[in-house]
Amino acid sequence: MISLTHDRRILRLVIAVLTLALLAGPRTAWAQDAAPDDSQAAIDLDADGDGLMDEEELELGTDPAKFDTDGDGLGDGSEVREDGWGTNPIAADSDEDGIGDGEELFTYGTDPNAADSDGDGTDDATEIDAGTDPNDPKSVPSDGGVTLDADKDGLSDEEELELGTDPNDADSDNDRLSDGFEVREFGTDPLAADSDGDRLGDGDELEVSKTDPLAADSDEDGFGDADEIDAGTDPNDASSVPGDEVTDRDTDGDGLSDEREAALGTDPTDLDTDGDGLSDGEEVLVHDTDALKVDTDFDGYSDGVEVRAGTNPLDRKSFPTDDEPVDDEPVGEEPIDDEPSPAPTAKPTTGKPAADATAGKPAAEPVRALPNTGAGTTSDTGSSDAPWWQTVAAGLLLVLLAGLGANRRHSNRSH
């Protein structure tokens, strides 16, 4: 047995240190187990390598898969960053002077954020057309040169008068593209907000959907750009097309698909849009009447009344007379009331609901694997695999405590 009679203070200090080490051991192990796994740390992605994280691009409205969203020759990051150009990453012509941002910077050396770079009262595009220097305020078109550009859209007032655009409005058709930019860069119609007639504005096509503002069906798959966007398919991918369930859907059951009703202007959720007593399908497919007009021929009798009376709803001179009884039901058709028919509703289901294959089974809880830190792990039975230094410290502590007890008993007997 080890003798501990010489210095009890040292012995107590050693015991205290060993006790603290044992207490600190599990806490350190817990801290290591709780430390985040580096492999689980969030990774900032920049899919297109333009200097903007994908999350930033989604917030800005730029395309995280395109290095240059607006196609102006400048990467999105270089347009947005503090040390960049300060231009608009979703507008190819930030200052709307009729010259693209990239062209201003790398071809003419003009300011892409100022329609009149040299501040001489004549915009950059006008000076370039006139052959003067857009960066020199002393270099301006002469009186015999190019006329003024009052709205600074890149088209001279004279050109605008010839085109029919407004020389005092930089964006005559309000499609978010300047007149000069439409005429000089894209060839779109500065007097039509939707040049290709596909129900998408020119500005929306260029800056939002990235479709061709001069083609109603950008990917030539047989479906218009707007129809694809409504259906949730990609208007720029010919292999992505609306399914039959989209194109053939007939919500109100009137015999006309929702897509055709949208083209006609009728309500795809109302069986009888104009409330004349004939369904939209009957008017379009059977009687050739106008599904948006109660009285197609303006003779004072609704289309439904004329059909039931046997008169011609397309001939103003043909209408029911007092001695011509009007049948209560349509001729040769299913009964239809004069009032608008409600859209069909789904029948309530009866019986027991279908059994859930997972009913009664507890959901499996995910198992999280803790990293092996070497500081001790706890098994599912509650036992602990302590590290070697904790085992040694515990053994020394027991030996010292036993020696201290024996020493006290010896001291008591001697007294």
C-alpha positions as CSV (number, residue, x, y, z in Angstrom):
1,M,0.0,0.0,0.0
2,I,1.3,3.5,-0.9
3,S,2.1,5.7,2.1
4,L,0.3,9.0,2.0
5,T,1.2,10.4,5.4
6,H,3.8,12.9,4.2
7,D,1.8,15.5,2.4
8,R,-2.0,15.2,2.5
9,R,-2.4,18.5,0.7
10,I,-0.6,17.3,-2.4
11,L,-2.7,14.1,-2.3
12,R,-6.0,16.1,-2.1
13,L,-4.8,18.3,-5.0
14,V,-4.1,15.2,-7.2
15,I,-7.5,13.8,-6.3
16,A,-9.2,17.0,-7.3
17,V,-7.4,17.2,-10.6
18,L,-8.3,13.6,-11.5
19,T,-11.9,14.2,-10.5
20,L,-12.1,17.3,-12.8
21,A,-10.5,15.4,-15.6
22,L,-13.1,12.6,-15.3
23,L,-16.0,15.2,-15.2
24,A,-14.6,17.1,-18.1
25,G,-14.1,14.0,-20.3
26,P,-17.8,13.3,-21.1
27,R,-18.5,17.0,-21.6
28,T,-15.7,17.3,-24.1
29,A,-16.9,14.2,-25.9
30,W,-20.4,15.6,-26.1
31,A,-19.1,18.9,-27.5
32,Q,-17.2,17.0,-30.1
33,D,-20.2,14.9,-31.1
34,A,-22.3,18.1,-31.3
35,A,-19.8,19.9,-33.5
36,P,-21.2,20.3,-37.0
37,D,-20.0,18.0,-39.7
38,D,-18.0,20.0,-42.3
39,S,-19.6,17.8,-45.0
40,Q,-23.0,19.1,-44.0
41,A,-22.1,22.8,-44.2
42,A,-24.1,24.8,-46.8
43,I,-22.3,25.3,-50.1
44,D,-22.8,28.4,-52.0
45,L,-23.4,27.5,-55.7
46,D,-22.7,29.6,-58.8
47,A,-23.9,27.4,-61.6
48,D,-23.2,29.7,-64.4
49,G,-19.9,31.1,-63.0
50,D,-21.0,34.7,-63.4
51,G,-19.9,35.8,-59.9
52,L,-23.4,35.7,-58.4
53,M,-24.5,32.9,-56.2
54,D,-27.6,31.1,-57.4
55,E,-29.6,32.3,-54.4
56,E,-28.6,35.9,-55.3
57,E,-29.7,35.5,-58.9
58,L,-33.1,34.2,-57.8
59,E,-33.6,37.3,-55.7
60,L,-32.5,39.6,-58.5
61,G,-34.6,37.9,-61.1
62,T,-31.6,36.9,-63.3
63,D,-31.2,33.3,-64.6
64,P,-28.8,31.3,-62.4
65,A,-28.1,29.0,-65.4
66,K,-27.0,31.9,-67.8
67,F,-23.8,33.9,-67.5
68,D,-25.4,36.8,-69.2
69,T,-29.2,36.9,-68.6
70,D,-30.1,39.9,-70.8
71,G,-27.7,39.1,-73.6
72,D,-25.9,42.5,-73.5
73,G,-22.4,41.0,-73.5
74,L,-21.9,41.6,-69.8
75,G,-21.9,38.9,-67.2
76,D,-24.6,39.3,-64.6
77,G,-22.0,39.5,-61.8
78,S,-20.1,42.3,-63.5
79,E,-23.3,44.3,-63.9
80,V,-24.3,44.0,-60.2
81,R,-21.2,43.9,-58.1
82,E,-20.0,47.1,-56.3
83,D,-16.8,47.1,-58.4
84,G,-18.8,46.3,-61.6
85,W,-20.6,48.4,-64.2
86,G,-23.7,49.2,-62.1
87,T,-26.0,48.3,-65.1
88,N,-29.3,46.4,-65.0
89,P,-28.6,42.6,-65.4
90,I,-32.1,42.0,-66.8
91,A,-32.2,44.9,-69.3
92,A,-29.8,44.8,-72.3
93,D,-30.0,48.6,-72.6
94,S,-30.0,50.0,-69.1
95,D,-30.2,53.7,-70.1
96,E,-32.6,53.1,-72.9
97,D,-30.7,55.1,-75.4
98,G,-31.0,52.5,-78.2
99,I,-27.5,51.1,-77.7
100,G,-26.8,47.9,-75.7
101,D,-24.8,48.0,-72.5
102,G,-21.9,45.9,-73.9
103,E,-21.8,47.9,-77.1
104,E,-21.6,51.1,-75.2
105,L,-18.7,49.9,-73.0
106,F,-16.6,48.0,-75.5
107,T,-17.4,49.6,-78.9
108,Y,-18.2,53.3,-78.3
109,G,-16.8,53.8,-74.8
110,T,-20.0,55.5,-73.7
111,D,-21.7,55.3,-70.4
112,P,-24.3,52.5,-70.3
113,N,-26.1,54.3,-67.5
114,A,-26.5,57.6,-69.2
115,A,-28.4,58.2,-72.5
116,D,-26.3,61.3,-73.1
117,S,-22.7,60.4,-72.0
118,D,-21.1,63.7,-72.6
119,G,-24.1,65.8,-71.4
120,D,-24.2,68.0,-74.5
121,G,-28.0,67.6,-75.0
122,T,-27.8,65.0,-77.7
123,D,-28.1,61.4,-76.8
124,D,-25.4,58.9,-77.6
125,A,-27.2,57.0,-80.4
126,T,-28.1,60.3,-82.2
127,E,-24.4,61.4,-82.1
128,I,-23.2,58.0,-83.4
129,D,-25.7,58.2,-86.3
130,A,-24.6,61.8,-87.0
131,G,-20.9,60.9,-86.9
132,T,-20.1,63.1,-83.9
133,D,-18.3,62.0,-80.7
134,P,-20.8,60.9,-78.0
135,N,-18.0,61.4,-75.4
136,D,-17.1,65.0,-76.3
137,P,-19.6,67.8,-75.3
138,K,-18.1,70.1,-77.9
139,S,-18.8,67.6,-80.7
140,V,-22.5,67.9,-81.6
141,P,-24.5,67.4,-84.7
142,S,-24.8,70.5,-86.9
143,D,-28.1,72.1,-87.9
144,G,-27.9,70.3,-91.2
145,G,-27.2,67.0,-89.6
146,V,-29.5,64.8,-87.5
147,T,-32.5,66.4,-85.8
148,L,-33.1,66.3,-82.1
149,D,-34.1,63.3,-80.1
150,A,-36.5,64.8,-77.5
151,D,-37.2,61.5,-75.6
152,K,-33.6,60.2,-75.8
153,D,-34.6,56.8,-77.1
154,G,-32.0,56.6,-79.8
155,L,-34.3,57.6,-82.6
156,S,-34.3,61.1,-83.9
157,D,-37.6,63.0,-83.8
158,E,-37.7,62.9,-87.6
159,E,-37.3,59.1,-87.6
160,E,-40.0,58.8,-85.0
161,L,-42.4,60.9,-87.0
162,E,-41.7,58.6,-90.0
163,L,-42.3,55.5,-87.9
164,G,-45.4,56.8,-86.2
165,T,-43.8,56.5,-82.7
166,D,-44.1,59.3,-80.1
167,P,-41.0,61.5,-80.2
168,N,-41.7,62.5,-76.7
169,D,-42.1,59.0,-75.3
170,A,-39.0,56.8,-75.2
171,D,-41.3,53.7,-75.0
172,S,-44.3,54.4,-77.3
173,D,-45.9,50.9,-76.8
174,N,-45.1,50.6,-73.1
175,D,-43.5,47.1,-73.5
176,R,-40.5,48.2,-71.3
177,L,-38.2,48.4,-74.4
178,S,-37.2,51.8,-75.8
179,D,-38.3,52.6,-79.3
180,G,-34.7,52.9,-80.4
181,F,-33.8,49.6,-78.9
182,E,-36.7,47.9,-80.6
183,V,-35.9,49.3,-84.0
184,R,-32.1,49.1,-84.0
185,E,-31.4,46.0,-81.9
186,F,-34.2,43.5,-82.1
187,G,-36.4,44.5,-85.0
188,T,-39.5,44.3,-82.9
189,D,-42.5,46.7,-83.5
190,P,-42.1,49.9,-81.4
191,L,-45.9,50.4,-81.8
192,A,-47.0,47.0,-80.6
193,A,-46.3,45.8,-77.1
194,D,-46.6,42.2,-78.4
195,S,-44.9,42.1,-81.8
196,D,-45.6,38.4,-82.5
197,G,-49.1,38.3,-81.0
198,D,-48.5,35.4,-78.6
199,R,-50.0,37.2,-75.6
200,L,-46.6,37.9,-74.1
201,G,-45.2,41.4,-74.2
202,D,-41.9,42.0,-76.0
203,G,-40.2,43.1,-72.8
204,D,-41.5,40.1,-71.0
205,E,-40.3,37.7,-73.7
206,L,-36.8,39.2,-73.7
207,E,-36.3,39.7,-70.0
208,V,-38.5,37.1,-68.3
209,S,-39.3,34.1,-70.4
210,K,-36.3,34.5,-72.7
211,T,-38.4,33.6,-75.7
212,D,-38.3,35.1,-79.2
213,P,-40.5,38.3,-79.3
214,L,-40.8,37.8,-83.1
215,A,-42.0,34.2,-83.0
216,A,-45.3,33.1,-81.3
217,D,-43.9,29.6,-80.9
218,S,-40.2,30.1,-80.1
219,D,-39.3,26.4,-80.0
220,E,-41.5,25.4,-83.0
221,D,-43.2,22.5,-81.2
222,G,-46.7,23.5,-82.3
223,F,-47.6,25.2,-79.0
224,G,-47.6,29.0,-78.5
225,D,-45.2,30.4,-76.0
226,A,-48.0,31.7,-73.8
227,D,-49.8,28.4,-73.9
228,E,-46.6,26.6,-72.8
229,I,-46.1,29.0,-69.9
230,D,-49.7,28.6,-68.8
231,A,-49.3,24.8,-69.0
232,G,-46.0,24.9,-67.1
233,T,-43.8,23.5,-70.0
234,D,-40.7,25.1,-71.4
235,P,-41.4,27.4,-74.4
236,N,-37.7,27.2,-75.4
237,D,-37.6,23.4,-75.5
238,A,-39.3,21.5,-78.4
239,S,-39.4,18.3,-76.4
240,S,-41.3,20.0,-73.5
241,V,-44.9,20.2,-74.6
242,P,-48.3,20.3,-72.8
243,G,-49.9,16.9,-72.3
244,D,-53.4,15.9,-73.5
245,E,-54.8,16.5,-70.1
246,V,-53.9,20.2,-70.5
247,T,-54.9,20.8,-74.1
248,D,-58.1,18.7,-74.0
249,R,-59.4,19.9,-70.6
250,D,-63.1,21.1,-70.7
251,T,-63.7,22.5,-67.2
252,D,-67.3,23.5,-67.7
253,G,-68.3,20.5,-69.9
254,D,-69.7,22.7,-72.7
255,G,-68.0,20.8,-75.5
256,L,-65.2,23.3,-76.0
257,S,-61.8,22.7,-74.5
258,D,-60.4,25.3,-72.1
259,E,-57.7,26.2,-74.6
260,R,-60.3,26.9,-77.3
261,E,-62.4,29.0,-74.9
262,A,-59.3,31.0,-74.0
263,A,-58.8,31.7,-77.7
264,L,-62.5,32.6,-78.2
265,G,-62.7,34.8,-75.1
266,T,-65.4,32.7,-73.4
267,D,-65.3,31.6,-69.8
268,P,-63.9,28.0,-69.5
269,T,-65.6,27.7,-66.1
270,D,-69.1,28.9,-67.3
271,L,-71.2,26.6,-69.4
272,D,-73.1,29.6,-70.9
273,T,-70.8,32.6,-70.9
274,D,-73.3,35.2,-72.3
275,G,-76.3,33.8,-70.5
276,D,-78.6,33.5,-73.6
277,G,-79.8,29.9,-72.8
278,L,-77.4,28.2,-75.2
279,S,-74.2,26.6,-74.0
280,D,-71.0,28.0,-75.4
281,G,-70.4,24.7,-77.3
282,E,-73.9,24.8,-78.8
283,E,-73.3,28.3,-80.1
284,V,-69.9,27.7,-81.6
285,L,-70.3,24.1,-82.8
286,V,-74.1,23.9,-83.7
287,H,-75.7,27.3,-84.4
288,D,-72.6,29.4,-85.3
289,T,-73.9,32.2,-83.0
290,D,-71.7,34.5,-81.0
291,A,-71.1,32.9,-77.5
292,L,-70.2,36.3,-76.2
293,K,-73.5,38.0,-77.3
294,V,-77.0,37.3,-75.9
295,D,-78.6,38.4,-79.2
296,T,-76.2,37.7,-82.1
297,D,-78.4,39.3,-84.8
298,F,-79.6,42.3,-82.6
299,D,-83.3,41.6,-83.4
300,G,-84.4,42.0,-79.7
301,Y,-84.6,38.2,-79.1
302,S,-81.9,36.2,-77.3
303,D,-80.3,33.4,-79.3
304,G,-81.8,30.8,-77.0
305,V,-85.3,32.2,-77.5
306,E,-84.9,32.2,-81.3
307,V,-83.6,28.6,-81.4
308,R,-86.5,27.4,-79.3
309,A,-88.9,29.3,-81.5
310,G,-87.4,27.9,-84.6
311,T,-86.4,31.3,-86.0
312,N,-82.9,32.1,-87.3
313,P,-80.7,33.7,-84.6
314,L,-78.3,34.9,-87.3
315,D,-81.0,36.8,-89.3
316,R,-82.3,40.1,-87.9
317,K,-85.4,39.8,-90.0
318,S,-86.2,36.3,-88.6
319,F,-87.6,36.5,-85.1
320,P,-90.5,35.1,-83.1
321,T,-94.0,36.6,-83.8
322,D,-97.0,36.8,-81.4
323,D,-98.7,33.9,-83.2
324,E,-95.5,31.8,-83.2
325,P,-95.4,29.9,-79.8
326,V,-92.0,29.8,-78.2
327,D,-91.2,26.3,-77.0
328,D,-89.9,26.0,-73.5
329,E,-87.0,23.7,-74.6
330,P,-84.5,24.1,-77.4
331,V,-85.3,22.5,-80.8
332,G,-83.4,19.3,-81.3
333,E,-81.1,20.0,-78.3
334,E,-80.9,19.1,-74.7
335,P,-83.1,21.2,-72.4
336,I,-81.3,24.5,-71.6
337,D,-82.8,27.2,-69.3
338,D,-82.8,30.9,-70.3
339,E,-80.7,31.6,-67.3
340,P,-76.9,30.8,-67.4
341,S,-76.4,27.1,-66.5
342,P,-74.1,26.5,-63.6
343,A,-70.8,24.8,-64.2
344,P,-71.0,21.0,-63.4
345,T,-69.8,20.1,-60.0
346,A,-68.1,16.9,-59.0
347,K,-70.5,14.3,-57.5
348,P,-69.9,13.6,-53.8
349,T,-68.2,10.3,-53.3
350,T,-69.9,7.8,-51.1
351,G,-68.7,4.8,-49.1
352,K,-65.6,4.4,-47.1
353,P,-62.4,6.1,-48.1
354,A,-59.7,4.0,-49.7
355,A,-57.5,2.4,-47.1
356,D,-54.1,3.9,-46.7
357,A,-51.4,1.3,-47.1
358,T,-49.4,2.9,-44.4
359,A,-52.3,3.4,-41.9
360,G,-51.6,2.2,-38.4
361,K,-47.8,2.0,-39.1
362,P,-45.6,4.5,-37.3
363,A,-43.5,6.6,-39.5
364,A,-39.9,5.6,-39.5
365,E,-37.7,8.2,-37.8
366,P,-34.5,9.2,-39.6
367,V,-31.3,7.9,-37.9
368,R,-28.5,10.4,-37.5
369,A,-25.0,9.0,-37.6
370,L,-22.8,10.8,-35.1
371,P,-19.2,11.4,-36.0
372,N,-16.6,9.2,-34.3
373,T,-14.5,11.7,-32.4
374,G,-12.5,9.3,-30.3
375,A,-13.9,10.9,-27.1
376,G,-16.2,8.0,-26.3
377,T,-19.5,7.0,-27.7
378,T,-22.7,5.7,-26.0
379,S,-24.3,2.6,-27.3
380,D,-28.1,2.1,-27.4
381,T,-27.9,-0.1,-24.3
382,G,-26.6,2.8,-22.2
383,S,-23.0,1.6,-21.7
384,S,-20.1,3.9,-22.4
385,D,-16.8,3.1,-24.1
386,A,-14.6,5.5,-22.2
387,P,-11.2,6.5,-23.8
388,W,-8.1,5.0,-22.2
389,W,-7.0,8.1,-20.3
390,Q,-10.3,8.2,-18.5
391,T,-9.9,4.6,-17.4
392,V,-6.3,5.2,-16.1
393,A,-7.5,8.4,-14.2
394,A,-10.3,6.5,-12.6
395,G,-8.0,3.7,-11.5
396,L,-5.5,6.2,-10.0
397,L,-8.3,8.0,-8.2
398,L,-9.5,4.7,-6.6
399,V,-6.0,3.8,-5.5
400,L,-5.4,7.2,-3.9
401,L,-8.8,7.3,-2.2
402,A,-8.1,3.8,-0.8
403,G,-4.7,4.9,0.5
404,L,-6.1,8.0,2.0
405,G,-8.8,6.0,3.9
406,A,-6.2,3.6,5.2
407,N,-4.0,6.4,6.4
408,R,-6.8,8.0,8.3
409,R,-7.6,4.8,10.0
410,H,-4.0,4.4,11.0
411,S,-3.9,7.9,12.3
412,N,-7.0,7.4,14.4
413,R,-5.6,4.3,16.0
414,S,-2.4,6.0,16.9
415,H,-4.3,8.8,18.7
